[in-house]
Each structure stands twice: as structure tokens, then as C-alpha cells.
């Protein structure tokens, strides 16, 4: 009787452990699927922001390479900047009237 009770406890324990292993395997499979889906999405978004795609979209917006580049001089952040000087006509609008 004691041997039969010990054997039945052992079988029940083994069945519970096997069930837990199946659950762990199922969760690992779900995790791998989610990681794979995430990697595909990251790859897709990375391809959309690649240099070739940016160049294509820039061309569609009629953006061209600059003819000249002007280096903006650095200044201290403690000093207030002077107002910009425009060449040509630029309407002056008060901040309170915008």
C-alpha cells in the first residue's frame, strides 16, 4: 500500500512537471513569435528612413541640393542676439498682433 501511494505521488508529480514544461515551451514560442514580429517592424521602419527613401521623398517635394552653405557663427548664450537683417522686403509684425 505504501509503495502504491509513493508511486502514485511520483506519477502525479511527474505529470505536473511535464505540464509546466509544456506551458514554458508554449510561452517561449509566443515570445519568439513576438520578437520576430517586432524585428520585422523595426526592419521595415528602418528601410523607410534609409538614405534612398529620404532622397526619393525629397525629390517628390522638389527639394534640391543647396547651391551655397552659410556657416552660422557661434555666440554666447548669455548675450542677447541682435535682430536679423533682411535683404529685401520683410513685413514687420508685432508679436501681440500675430
KEMI-751606 format. One line per field, with one value per residue: residue in one letter; residue number from 1; z, y, x of N, C-alpha, C in turn; chain. Coordinates in steps of 0.05 Angstrom, whole numbers, plus 5000, padded with zeros to 4 digits. Example, Ala and Ser with C-alpha at 12.3 -4.5 7.8 and 13.67 -1.06 7.14 Angstrom:
// residues 2
residuo = (A_S) .
num = (1_2) .
npz = (5156_5142) .
npy = (4886_4955) .
npx = (5264_5257) .
capz = (5156_5143) .
capy = (4910_4979) .
capx = (5246_5273) .
cpz = (5156_5157) .
cpy = (4934_5001) .
cpx = (5264_5258) .
cadena = (A_A) .
// end
This chain:
// residues 98
residuo = (X_X_X_X_X_X_X_X_X_X_X_X_X_X_X_X_X_X_X_X_X_X_X_X_X_X_X_X_X_X_X_X_X_X_X_X_X_X_X_X_X_X_X_X_X_X_X_X_X_X_X_X_X_X_X_X_X_X_X_X_X_X_X_X_X_X_X_X_X_X_X_X_X_X_X_X_X_X_X_X_X_X_X_X_X_X_X_X_X_X_X_X_X_X_X_X_X_X) .
num = (1_2_3_4_5_6_7_8_9_10_11_12_13_14_15_16_17_18_19_20_21_22_23_24_25_26_27_28_29_30_31_32_33_34_35_36_37_38_39_40_41_42_43_44_45_46_47_48_49_50_51_52_53_54_55_56_57_58_59_60_61_62_63_64_65_66_67_68_69_70_71_72_73_74_75_76_77_78_79_80_81_82_83_84_85_86_87_88_89_90_91_92_93_94_95_96_97_98) .
npz = (5000_5016_4979_4932_4941_4943_4891_4862_4878_4858_4803_4795_4809_4768_4723_4733_4730_4677_4651_4666_4639_4587_4586_4593_4546_4509_4522_4511_4455_4440_4456_4422_4373_4380_4385_4334_4302_4320_4304_4249_4241_4259_4222_4175_4185_4190_4138_4112_4129_4106_4069_4013_4010_4035_3998_3954_3972_3982_3931_3910_3936_3912_3931_3930_3923_3962_3936_3959_4022_4085_4140_4205_4254_4318_4383_4448_4497_4536_4520_4491_4426_4366_4325_4265_4200_4141_4071_4025_4022_4082_4119_4180_4238_4298_4357_4389_4354_4322) .
npy = (4976_5026_5030_5034_5082_5117_5111_5131_5184_5200_5194_5232_5278_5278_5285_5336_5366_5357_5382_5435_5443_5441_5487_5525_5518_5534_5588_5606_5599_5635_5683_5683_5689_5739_5771_5763_5787_5839_5851_5849_5893_5935_5931_5943_5997_6019_6013_6049_6098_6102_6127_6126_6125_6174_6209_6199_6218_6271_6289_6284_6325_6368_6385_6407_6401_6446_6509_6543_6544_6572_6585_6590_6634_6620_6639_6668_6642_6673_6726_6771_6762_6801_6833_6802_6819_6835_6823_6857_6859_6850_6839_6872_6847_6854_6816_6813_6820_6775) .
npx = (5016_5039_5080_5050_5022_5066_5085_5041_5041_5089_5080_5039_5067_5105_5072_5051_5098_5112_5069_5079_5127_5109_5077_5117_5146_5107_5101_5152_5153_5113_5139_5184_5157_5133_5180_5202_5163_5168_5221_5215_5181_5214_5255_5227_5211_5262_5281_5247_5267_5316_5373_5363_5307_5295_5319_5286_5236_5249_5260_5208_5184_5207_5256_5322_5394_5433_5457_5493_5525_5518_5556_5535_5555_5582_5557_5555_5511_5494_5490_5444_5417_5425_5374_5353_5379_5348_5353_5321_5249_5214_5158_5143_5117_5083_5091_5047_5005_5001) .
capz = (5000_5018_4953_4913_4947_4935_4862_4851_4883_4839_4776_4795_4808_4741_4705_4738_4720_4648_4644_4669_4617_4562_4588_4589_4518_4495_4527_4496_4427_4437_4459_4397_4352_4385_4378_4305_4291_4327_4287_4222_4241_4261_4195_4156_4191_4184_4109_4104_4136_4094_4051_3987_4013_4041_3973_3937_3983_3978_3902_3905_3947_3896_3946_3915_3938_3964_3918_3977_4050_4102_4167_4225_4274_4346_4401_4476_4503_4557_4508_4473_4397_4352_4307_4239_4179_4117_4046_4011_4038_4101_4136_4209_4252_4326_4369_4401_4332_4306) .
capy = (5000_5049_5032_5043_5110_5131_5110_5149_5212_5205_5197_5258_5299_5278_5296_5365_5377_5356_5403_5460_5445_5447_5515_5541_5516_5550_5616_5612_5601_5661_5703_5683_5700_5768_5783_5762_5807_5865_5854_5855_5920_5953_5930_5958_6025_6027_6016_6073_6122_6100_6149_6124_6134_6203_6223_6197_6236_6298_6295_6288_6352_6387_6395_6403_6406_6475_6520_6554_6538_6593_6577_6609_6637_6614_6662_6661_6640_6694_6752_6772_6764_6825_6827_6795_6840_6822_6836_6858_6867_6831_6854_6871_6842_6853_6790_6814_6821_6751) .
capx = (5000_5057_5094_5030_5018_5090_5086_5020_5050_5111_5068_5025_5088_5117_5052_5050_5123_5110_5050_5093_5147_5094_5070_5141_5152_5087_5108_5177_5145_5099_5159_5199_5140_5131_5206_5205_5145_5180_5244_5205_5171_5237_5268_5210_5214_5289_5283_5233_5282_5342_5381_5349_5279_5295_5324_5262_5215_5259_5255_5180_5177_5222_5278_5347_5419_5437_5478_5512_5521_5528_5561_5525_5575_5573_5555_5550_5482_5488_5486_5421_5424_5413_5353_5363_5378_5338_5359_5296_5226_5203_5140_5148_5092_5087_5084_5020_4985_5002) .
cpz = (5000_4991_4932_4917_4938_4904_4850_4856_4863_4811_4774_4794_4780_4721_4709_4727_4689_4637_4646_4647_4591_4563_4582_4559_4501_4498_4512_4466_4422_4438_4433_4374_4355_4378_4348_4292_4296_4309_4259_4220_4243_4234_4175_4160_4185_4154_4099_4110_4125_4076_4024_3989_4019_4015_3955_3947_3979_3949_3897_3916_3934_3913_3931_3933_3939_3946_3936_4005_4066_4130_4187_4248_4302_4363_4429_4481_4524_4545_4490_4444_4385_4333_4280_4219_4153_4092_4030_4031_4056_4119_4165_4223_4282_4336_4380_4379_4315_4311) .
cpy = (5025_5053_5043_5073_5127_5132_5129_5178_5219_5210_5224_5281_5301_5290_5327_5379_5378_5378_5430_5464_5452_5476_5533_5541_5534_5580_5624_5615_5627_5684_5706_5695_5730_5782_5784_5784_5835_5871_5861_5884_5940_5954_5946_5988_6036_6031_6041_6099_6121_6123_6149_6133_6164_6218_6222_6217_6265_6307_6300_6315_6374_6400_6388_6408_6436_6484_6532_6546_6560_6583_6598_6610_6631_6639_6652_6660_6661_6721_6751_6776_6789_6815_6820_6818_6825_6837_6835_6865_6844_6847_6850_6868_6840_6826_6790_6814_6795_6733) .
cpx = (5017_5071_5075_5024_5042_5092_5065_5028_5072_5100_5053_5045_5100_5098_5050_5075_5123_5091_5063_5113_5133_5086_5094_5148_5133_5094_5133_5170_5131_5119_5175_5183_5137_5157_5210_5188_5157_5204_5236_5195_5194_5252_5253_5213_5242_5293_5269_5249_5311_5348_5366_5321_5277_5300_5300_5241_5224_5255_5226_5170_5193_5244_5304_5371_5423_5460_5500_5505_5533_5531_5552_5546_5564_5573_5549_5520_5474_5481_5461_5430_5411_5391_5365_5360_5370_5347_5333_5274_5218_5184_5146_5121_5098_5079_5056_4998_4985_4979) .
cadena = (A_A_A_A_A_A_A_A_A_A_A_A_A_A_A_A_A_A_A_A_A_A_A_A_A_A_A_A_A_A_A_A_A_A_A_A_A_A_A_A_A_A_A_A_A_A_A_A_A_A_A_A_A_A_A_A_A_A_A_A_A_A_A_A_A_A_A_A_A_A_A_A_A_A_A_A_A_A_A_A_A_A_A_A_A_A_A_A_A_A_A_A_A_A_A_A_A_A) .
// end
